[in-house]
Amino acid sequence: MPFRTVVIISLCLSVGLAWIIESGATDVYLEATRSDFQKIPLAIAGINNVGGAESPEGRLKLGTRIEEVLKADVRRSLVFSLVDLQSIGVNVGTLGTTPDPAFKQAAEQGVSVIVWGKAGMKSEGKDADVNMDGYVYDAGSDEMVGGKRYVGSTSVMRLMAHRFADELVFRYTGEPGIARTKIAYVSEQGTAREIFVMDYDGHDARQVTADGFLNLMPRWSPDRRFLVFTAYRKRSMQNIDMIEVATGKRWTLVALGGLNITPALSPDGNYLAFASSYEGNSEIYRMDTRTKALQRLTGHAGGDLSPSWSPSGRELAFASDRSGGPQIFLMSRDGTNVRRLTFEGDYNAAPVWSPRGNWIAYVCRTPKKEYKLCLITPDGQKRVQLTTGQGVDDSPSWSPDGRHLVFSSTAGGKSHIYMINADGKDLERITFSGTHNSAPTWSPAS
């Protein structure tokens, strides 16, 4: 079981959360419902190299490297379906600043959008200037509908491709893309657990905390400037801290006596929900981040933790063992209208509400005693087991477009971060270094 789960269970046992109960209950296995959005056929004709022979990231030419990143971003967007022009018999000539005549042939083959560009370096070295020009041809209007130049150092080369991909998504959907989002997570550093932040595709990871002890369960602020998390400064003291990601400026938000864990900021950032045992039992509290006023939302002999805000901020999902084993419950933001959501299985925990409000993801235990990810609609009418296979799957977090989830899994033996589509397809591992990576949380869109 991942460290985060072990820590929470061991700590919660001390406050009345005995969450491992044998049961003969059966799970429901459903195929995830795919989005009814029709993917747009898109081809990338190429990113030409116009100077600077090689990328600093390897032996690939600069344009080729940018093209690879762009293709991966387009594929992960789930907005476009990538079309290989050569596979449909379309041979593009020398790419310039205007659409190639062969683009019309591609349009006749059903390609709706064609992207191309050029990239080069003005100088050499780590901070060399990189220019990238991106162009967009729309088959429906038979004209170039976009052209933009990106300029920066080699250190932001990948960001150029990410920005171009996000602008494509926005042009054709009106929604922000996810290519420039970030994922915060916990990584083992010696005997400590520290918080790191990486690009959504697993690249460019950097360390955010350096305490030499335990920093766990990070969650983003709505403006993605800050992270809130549980900081174990001493084994007997668990505070909830906030850190500014860009500067490292840090302060304590909650320092109540006892256990303070699983923080979550409301969609407007005005409230912090969290679990605390400072009054004896693990309960859900809500703190006004402006006035610091504290309100207890739950009051039950069972233990309550892991609050997750609905997109509207009017409701909270949380985990509780008040019915025996841990199950998912819902309540209004003021603690009223509490009702149980999950009934299948004897262990359901760590709920997280989707950005669109149509699903709640959580950790479920199967009849084979495997810890996997499940989805359930807020009305409880539909339930889906999302992941299968070896290992323990834990800590789900939604992408801001609601089309993907990120989570930690021990499928490969050690705990690493994985991405999966909300329909259960295209499982992709995104961390490869380190001995233990867990508790991912996906940032809001930029």
N, C-alpha and C positions, 0 to 999 in steps of 0.2 A: 504494500500500500504506500502511496506517495507520502513524503515527509509531512506535507501540509495536513493531509488527512489524519496521519498518526498523531500529530501534535494536537489537532483539534479534538480528536476522540479522547486522547489521554487526558487533556485538560478538562474536557467536558464531563468525563467520568467523575471528576472530583466535585462537580456541581450538579450531578444528577442526570447526566446524559449517557445512559448505557445503551448504545445504539447498535449493538450487534446481537440480533435475535434470529434464531433459526425459524424458518417458515416453509410451508409447502405451497405457498402462493405461486401462481403461474404468471409469467410475463406475457405481454401482448407483443407480437412481432408484426409490424406493419411496414410497408414501403413508404418512405417519405414522399410527400406530395411535391412534385416539381413545380417551379414557378410557371405560370401561363404566359410569361413574357417571351415573345419570339425573338431569338437571338438574331442580331444583325450580321450578315456575312461581311467580313472585313478581311482585306489582304494587305500585307506589308510588302510593298514592292522592293524595299531595301533602304538602308541608310548608307549612302556612299561615304568613302573615306576621301577627304580632300586635303589631308595634311596631318602630320603626326602619325608615324607608321604604326605605333603600338600603344595599347592601353597600359596604364600603370598596373592594372590588375592582372596582367598576364600577357601571353603572346598573341592574343587576338587583336586585330586592328580596332581602332576606336569606334568606327561606325558599326562594325560587326558586333562589338560588345554592347553598344547601346541598343542595337536591333534585338539582341537576345533578351535584354531586360524588358524592352517594350513588348515583345511577343508574350513573355510570361505575364506581364501586367494585363494585357488584353485578354489572355486566356482566363486569368483569375477573376476578371471583372464579371464574368458570366453575362455580360451584355452583348458581346460579340462572339461569333464563331469564326475562328481563323481559317482562311482559305489559302492554300498554296497555289500560286498562279501557274507555275509550271505543270502542276498535276491536272489542271483543267485546260492545258494547251495554250496558255497565254505567255508569250515571250516579250518581256518589256525591254526596250532599247536603253540607251543611255539616259539616265534620270537627270532632269534639270529642274528648273523652277516652275515649269508648266506641266500639265498632265500629258503623259505619253499617249500617242494614238492607240496603243494596245489597250488602254484603260476601257475604251468603249467595248472592245471585244470581251473583256472581263465582265463588264456590266451585262452584256447579253448572256453570259454564263451564270448570272444571278448574284454577282458580287455587288454589294450596295455601297461599300466604302473602300477606298484605296489610300493607303498612307505611304509616304516615302519621305526621304530627307537626305541630309548630308551632315557630316561632322568632321571636325579637325581641330588641331592644336596650333596656336600661334607661337608658342614657345615650349621649351622642354623643362622637365623637373617636376617636383611634387606639386607645386602650385601653378602649373602651367595653365594658361587661358585656354578654355575649350569653347568652341562655337558649335552649336547644333541648330540646324534649320529643319523644321518639320512642316509638311504639307499634307493637305487632306483633299481628296477628290470624292465628290458625292455623285453617284451614278444617277440618282433621281433627277438632279438638276443639270447633270452633265457639265459640271464646272468645278473649279477649285474653290472650296468653301472655307478653307483655313490655311494660314501660313504664319509661322511664328519662329522667332529666333530666341535661343536660350544661350546665355553666356555665363561662364563660371570657371572655377578651377577644376582640376581633375578629381578633387575630393567630392564634388557634387555631380559628377558625371551620371551616376545612377539616378540622382534626383531629377535630372533633366528628362530622362526617359519616363520616370514616374509622373512628372508633371504633365508631360505630353499625353500619357495614357489617361490621366484623370480628366484632362480637358476634352478628350474624345468621349469619355463617358458622359460628361456634363453636356456636351453638345447634342448628344443623341438621346439623353434621358432626362436632362434637367436636374439630375441628382449628382452630388459630389462622388467622385471615385474614391477608392480605398488605397491606391498605390502609394500615397504619401502618408498613410497612417502609421502609427507606431504600436508596438506591443511591449508592455512592461512585464517582467517576470522575475522570479527568484532563482538565483544560481548559487550553487555551493562553491565557496571559496575557502578551502582548508576546512576548518571546523565551523566556519560561519556560513550564514545564508545572507546574501546581499541582493539588492534590487538592481536589475539591469533594464535598459531600454534598447530595443532594436527596431529596424525597419520591419514592415509587415511581412516581408519575404525572408526574414531571418538574417539579413545582412547588417553590417555596421553596428554591432552591439557595443554599448558602452555602459560602464558601471556608474550607478547613481548614488548608492550608499557605500560606506566603508567603515562600519562599526566594529567588525571583528566578532560579532555575535549573531543575533537572529533578527532579520527584517522580513516580514511575511505578509502575504495577502494584499498586494497593492491594488488600488483602484484609481482610475483617472478622474480628474475634475472635468466638468462639461466643456471648459475652454482648452483642455489638454495641456495646460501650463503646469499643473500640479499632480502629485500622486499622494493619496492617503494610504497608510499601511500600519500594520501592527509592529511595534518595535519592542523587542525583548531586551531592555537594558540590563536587567537582572533576571534570573530565573523566577523570581517571585514578583516581578513587576512587568506588566505588559501595558504599554501606552499606545495610543493611536497618534501617529505623527503625520505631518504634511511636509512635503518637500517640493520646492520649485525645480523642475527638471533642468531647465537651462542653466541655472546659477548654483544649484545645490543648497540654497538657503532653506533652512529647516526649522520647524517648531512643533511643539506638542499641542494637539487639540484636546485629547482626553487623557486624563491621568487619575481616573477613579481607582479606588482600592480594589484589588482583585483582578479578574480577567477582563480585558478589553480587546475584542477581536472583530473580524469581518466587517470593516467599515465600508460604507457606500454613500456617496454624495448624491443628492437629488438632482434631477435633470436641470433645475435652475441654479444649482449650487448653494441654495439657501439653507439646506438641512443636511445633516450627517446622521445616517442611521447606523447603528452598530449594536453588538451584543456585549453585555457586561454582567459580571457576577458580583458587583460591589455591594449589592443588597442581599447577597447570599446565593440566589439562584441565577442561572444565566437567562437574562431577559433582553428584549429588544428595546432600545432607547432611541430617541430622536433629539438631536441637539441643533438649535438654531445657530448657524455659523456666524451670524451677525451680532447676536446678543449673548450667545453662549447659554441661553436658557435650555434646560434639559427637561424632557418629558419621557416618562416610562410608557411604552406602548403595549407591552404584554405583562401579564401577571398570572402565571400558571405554575403548578407544581412541577410540570415538565420543563425541560430546558429548551430555550429558543435561541436561534442564532442565524447567521447568513442572510441578512435582509437584502432584497434587491428591489429597486424602484421600478414601477411601470413607466413607460415613456411619457405619460401625462403627468407623472408625479403624484397621482391621486391614490395609488395603491402600492402595497409592498407584498412581495412574496418572501417567505422565510421558511426555515426548517425547524421542526419541533418534534420531540419524542413524547408529547403529551398523550398520544394514543397508543403508546407502547414503543415500537421502533420508530426511527426518524421518518417523517413524512413532510410533504410540502403543504404549506398553508398560505392563504391570502388574507389580507386585512386592509382596511382603509388606512390612509396615512396618519390618522389620529388614533389608531389602535382599535377602532370599532369594526363591526361586520366581519369578524374572524370566521373563516370557513376552511375546511380541509379540501385540498385539491387532488392529491394522489391517493389511490387505494390499491393499485396493483403493486405487488412486491412488498418486502419487509424492510427495505432500506432505500429511501429516496432523500437526497440532501443536496446542498450547494446550488440552489436555484438561481437562475439569472434570466431576466426578462429580455426578449428580443426587442430591437429598436423599433420595429413595426407594431409591437404589441400583440402579435398573433400567436407567438409560441413562448413557452418558458422551458429553457434547457436545464437539466439537472443531472446529478449522478444517481444512477439506479443500480440495484443489485439483482442479477438474474437468478433463476432457479439453480444454475450451476455455481452460484456464489461468485460470479464475476462482476466487477465494478465497471460499468459502461455508461455511456451518455444516452439519455432519453430526452424526448421533447413531449410536451403536453400543451394543449390549448388552454387558455385561461378559464374557459368554461368546463374543462375536464372531459370534453366530448371526444377528443382525438388524442391518442398516445402513440409515440413512435420510439422504438429503440434505434438510435442513430449509429452507434459503433458496435463492432463485433471483434472477434479475434483474441489474440493473447494479450496479457498485460492488464494493468489497472489504469483506467481512464478517469481523469479527475479535472476539476477546476475549469469548466466550460466558460467561454466568454464570446460574445457575439461581435462580428464585424459591424461597423456603423451602417452598412447598407442592408444588413439582415440576411445576406446570402451565404455567409460562412460562419464557422465557429473555430476558435482556437482553443486548445486544451493540452494538458500534460498527460503523458502515457508512459508506462514501463514496457510497452510492446517490444522494444528492442533490448530489454534487460535493464538498462538504466533509464531514469526518467528524463524525457525530452519533450519539446513542444511540437505539436502537430497542428495542421490546419485541415479542415474538412468542409465540404459544401453542406448547406443546410438540408440537402436531399440525401446526404450520406455518401456522396460520391467524391472522387478525387482527393483521397487522403494523401497528405503531403507532410513530411517531416521538415521542420524549418530550423531546428538547432542541432548542431553536430559536435560542438566543442563542450568541454566541461564534463563533470561527473554526475551532475544532478541539476536539471532545469525544470521548474514547476511553476504553478500558480500564475499562468499568463492572464493578462487583461488587455483587451484591444482598445486603443484610444478612439475618441470621436474623430470624425473627418476634419481635415484642416479647413 
